[in-house]
């Protein structure tokens, strides 16, 4: 019977039969390396969402506001990143970044709305 080895550093393992790592350091290093690509993708998407939210919050200090598309783009807003879509009974489509929403009202203008928290 061959002795089990740490999945990270290869050190022979002593103790429990189901043990996979020799230390917390090796367990953390293994999992961080394994999840690095997924974590970077998620981190980058979350950063874009947070930036979009901050822009909407800054431009809409009250419950509603009207703003030009150029103003949103100037601040760095990315229309590809949002957390949800809401369609009204009148078939109007609002895109939401958490509790901050927006919809096109034509002529390159957007109506900004804020959901009650």
Beta strands, then each sheet from edge to edge (+ up, - down):
strand 1: 64-68
strand 2: 84-87
strand 3: 93-97
strand 4: 100-104
strand 5: 109-114
sheet 1: 1+ 5- 4+ 3- 2+
end
